[in-house]
Amino acid sequence: MRKYLGFLKCSSVVIKVAAWIFLFFGIVGSASLFLGKVPGNPRWLGAVILVFYTFMFFFFFFVAKIADILVKIINAIQKD
């Protein structure tokens, strides 16, 4: 199990970066809809997009936190 610690740490960082990218895309997309930069789309669609991307951010961030906790558990087990 010790050989997978590097993979878990690296994947946790990658997932956190992906989560922040999703949040950034959600904010930019919803802001463009709120401000009326995209013609032909209603402004309430910006709120829907923001909620969706925020959910995806928290989901990915939660998965990364689980990986961090798993690394701590494996380290604690290996010390005993």
N, C-alpha and C positions, 0 to 999 in steps of 0.2 A: 504494500500500500504506500510505502514511503516513496516509491519511484514515480508516483502520480502527483506528488505535491507541486512540482514545477509546472505541470500542465494545469492543475487547478488554480494556481496563483496567476498564471498567464491568462487563462480563459476568464478569470474573474475581472482582470483589468480590461480585457478586450470587450467584455459584456458591459462593463461600466461606461466605457467610451461609446459603445453603440447606444446605450441608454441616453447619454447626454446628446448624441447626434439626433436621436429621435425627438427629444424634447426641443432642440433647436429648430428642426424642421417643422415641428408642430407650431411653435411660436411664430416662425416666419410665415408659414402658410396661413395661419389663422389671422395674423396681423394684416396680411395682404387682402384677405377677404373682408375683414372688419373695416378697412380703410377704403374699400371699393376699388381696389386696383385691378381686380379680375371682373371684367364685365360679363353679365349674363348669369351670375351666381348670386343667390341671396346672402345677406350678411350673417344670418343665423347659422349658415353652413360653417362659418369660421369657428363658432362655439363648438360645433360637433367635432370638427377636426382637432381643435385644441383638447377636448376631452379625450378623444381617441389616442392622440399622441402622448398625452399625459399618462393615460393608463398604460400604454406600452413602456413608457419611461419607468414607471413604478414596478411593472412586471419584470423588466430586465434588471433593474437595480436590486430587486428582491432576490432574483436568481443569483446574482453576483454576491450578495450578502450571504446567501446559503452556502456558496462555494467557499467564502472566507471563513465561515463558521466551521465548515467541514475540515478545512486546513488546520484550524486551531484544535479541533478534536483529535485529528490524526497526530498532530505534534504532541498533544497531551498524553495520548495513549502510548506513543513511542518512548516517552520519557520514563514511564512507569516500568 
